[in-house]
Amino acid sequence: MNRREGLSVNGFKAALARFPSGVTIVTTRAADGTPHGFTASAFCSVSLDPPLVCVCVAHSARCHPVFAQRDEFAVNFLRPEHADLAMRFASKEEDKFAGGPFRHDDPRLVFVEDALASLECVVHSRYEVGDHTMLVGEVRRAEVAPGEPLVFYNRAFHRVAEPGS
C-alpha cells in the first residue's frame, strides 16, 4: 500500500503544524524599485561553504513573479513584536509595506527595522518544487542583534520559553 493514499491535505497540514519554526519576512524589489515580500516559516540553512540558505515562495503568491526574476533577496528574522507584520506579509494585502518598520537604505532590498537578524542574499539556484519555487540564496552579508525570536507552532505565534518555565 502506498503510505500517501491515506494522507489528506488537512492531515499533512496538522502534522507540519507540530513542528515549531522561526518566522521570517523575505523581501526584494521589482525592476522598477517597488518592494515585494512574503512571510515564511519554512527557512533553513543549506551550506556553510559557500554560505547558502533556502526559502520557498508559493506560486500563488502575488509576489512570486518578482521573486522568480530578481537575483537578490533579504531574509529578516522576526521578533515577537513583529507578529502583526508577519500576518500582514502572509496576507494578500496590496501594499504590505505601508506604515511598516522598514529600512529602505539599499536600492535593491528592503529590511525589517529591528529584525533579530537580516541576511542579504544573491540567488544561487531556483527549483520548481510542487506548488512552490525554492530559492537557494548565497548569503553575502548578515546583521544580527540580541533578542528573542518569533516562533510559529500549531498555527499560532509563540515566544520561546525557558526549559522548565
PyMOL commands that set and color helices and strands:
alter all, ss='L'
color gray80, all
select helices_A, chain A and resi 3-6+9-16+64-69+80-90
alter helices_A, ss='H'
color red, helices_A
select strands_A, chain A and resi 21-22+24-29+35-40+43-48+51-58+72-77+102-103+111-112+117-129+132-144+151-153+156-158
alter strands_A, ss='S'
color yellow, strands_A
deselect
rebuild
show_as cartoon
